[in-house]
Amino acid sequence: MRQQVLAWLADNVPESRIKHVLRVEQMAISLAQIHELDVGKAAQSGLMHDLAKYFKPQQLLEIAHREGWTLDPVDELNPHLLHADVSAVVARDIFGVEDQEILMAIANHTLGRPAMGPLSCVIFLSDSLEPGRGDTPELNTLRRVAERNLFQAVWMNCDYTLKYLIESRRLVHPRVLLTRNWFLQHSPFLPLKRSSNMLPTQAHAS
């Protein structure tokens, strides 16, 4: 199937995206080996994670409506965010993938999902942290954390993404926040600080 997927990608995405896909595939294999997950499933999920990356916005929305998904207003304003979920549909309908763990890993690779399984965590992290994303100290720290603990790496990666979205004044999809909060709450490496109802300025004034 790998050659079939690569041939399909060659007809539907630019070469630069195929290089990204191959790097994600390799990082997913590496993380799966470290965390003792199914390497074959990791490789397949990584290879197929961006099948719908270059679908037109209207096509993404049409597939979402056809599948009966409840869309957030952010999805409607930025249909590109649907490409992960739609890629899972393509994997199912064009390549006959039936393994729900693989399909969920593909679907969750952009926004994550609260309580997503280890394979989904691996693809979520591999997509964000593959070597082509950069060589900054922050990214290298996230890569090292991903090798130690997937839960910690997921919420830290969400924080990294949220910082970028906020600084660039972009919309934040609620699923990113829900993913971040769930994995932070369940991380064994950081005691969760209970939030108060006060804003920081109010807390300092009290």
N, C-alpha and C positions, 0 to 999 in steps of 0.2 A: 504493500500500500504506500510505502514511503515515496517510491518513484512516481506513483500516480499523483500524490499530493504535490510533489515538487513540480511536476509537469503542469498541474492546474495552477499553481502559484505563478509559474513562469508566464502564463497567459493572462493573469489577472492582477498581478502586483508588480511594481518596479523592482529592478535588481537590488537596489539598496534595501528594500523591505525584506527580500529573500535572505539577504545577509544577516539582517536582524533576526529573522525567524530561526536561522541556523544557529546563531549565537544563543538564542533562548533555548533551543533544543539541547544544546551542549550544557548550558548551565543547569537546566532542569535535570539532565542525566546526573550531573555531578552532585546536586543537592539531594536527589533521590538516593544515590549511593551512600551519601553521608548519613542520611536519616533513615536508611534501611526501608525505602519505599520501592514500589514496583518500577524498575527502570524503564521497562517497555512502555508502560502507561505514561510515564513522565515524558519520554521522548515523543510519543505520539501526540500528547497534549501540547507540548511546546511547538511541534511542527505545524499543528493545525490552529494555533491560537488566533492568528490574524487572517483567517480566510476571507472575512468580510470587511477587511480594513479599508478597502477602496470602493466599497459599495456607495452609491449615491444616497444622500439623505432621504429622499423620498422612498427609495427601495428599502432602506433600513426600517423606516416607519411602516411601510406596507407589510413587511414581514412581521414586525412586532404586533401590528393589529391583527394580522391573520392568525398569529399564535395565541392571541387573546391576552397579551400581557397588559397589566395595569402600568401606565407610564407616569413617571413624575414630570412635572412641568419642565424640569431641567432637561429631560430626555427630548421633549418636544422642541425646546429651544436649541439643543445641541444634539441632533440625532446621531452624530458620530459616536457618542458614548454607548450606543446600542451595538456597536460592531462586535463586541465580545460575545454578547448573548446571541447575536445573529450568526456569528462564526460557528457556534455550537449547532445551530440549526443546519448550516451548510454541511458540517461534519456528519450530522445525522442523515440528511436527505441525499447528499451527493456521494458521500463515501461510506454510508451504511454503518456508521459508528453507533453502537447501542449501549456501550458501557457508560453508565450514568456518572461514574467517578470522572471519566475522561471528559464527558460533555460538560459537567459542572466546572471542571478545572478550566476549560476553554471559556465558558460563560463568565467566570468570576475573575478573569485575569486583569481587568481594568479597574473595576470599582470594588472588587472584593465582595465579601458577604459575611455577616456575623456567623460564627460557628462553622465556617467552611472547613472542609477536611484538609489533611496534610498535603495531598496532591494539589489541591487548589492553591494552598499557600505557596507551594513550590513554583507553580506557574505564575502566580501573581508577583512573586519576588523576582523570578528569572526575567520576566518582561521588563521590570523596572531597573534591574541591577546588572543585566548582561554587560560585558565589557565595553560595548559600543556606546553605552550611555554616558561614559565619562570616567575620569580617573581622579576625582576630587577626594579629599580626606573624608568628607561626609559619606560619599558613596562607598568608599572602601570600608568604612566602619560598618555600614549596613550590610555589606557583603560578608564581613567576618561574623556579624551577629546572625545572619541567615544560616551560616554553617553550624552555629551553636544551638540556636533555638528559634524555630519557625514562628511561634506565637509572638515573641518579643520583636522579631524582625518585621512582622506584619504591621504592628501598631507604630513602630518607629518609621517604617516606610510611609505609612499613612500620614504621620506628622510631617515628614519631608515633603510629601505631595501637597498637603494642606498649606504649608508655608508658602510654597510656590504659587498656589492658586490665589491665596489671599494677597500676597505681594503684587501679583499681576492683575488683581481685581477681576478674577474670573469666577464664574458660578461654581459652587461646590455641590456635588450630588449628595443627597442625604445618605446614600448607601456607603459612601466613603466614611462619613462620620459614624454611622452605625458599626461599620467594620472596625474602625479605629477603637471605639469605645469597648466593643466586645473583647477584642484581643488584648487591650490594655487591662481590662478587668480580670482576664484569665491568665495574664502573664505571671509566671512564678518569680520573676526577677525584679518586680517593682511594686512596693506596697501602694495600693490605690488610695489616692487622696480624695476624700469626699468633697465635692464642690459645695459651696455655700450659695445662697441666692443673691449675695452681694456682688456688685461690680468691684474690680480692684480698687478704684478710687474710693468707694464706700468703705471697703475693708480698712484702708489706710486711715480713713477719717474717724473710724469708730474707736 
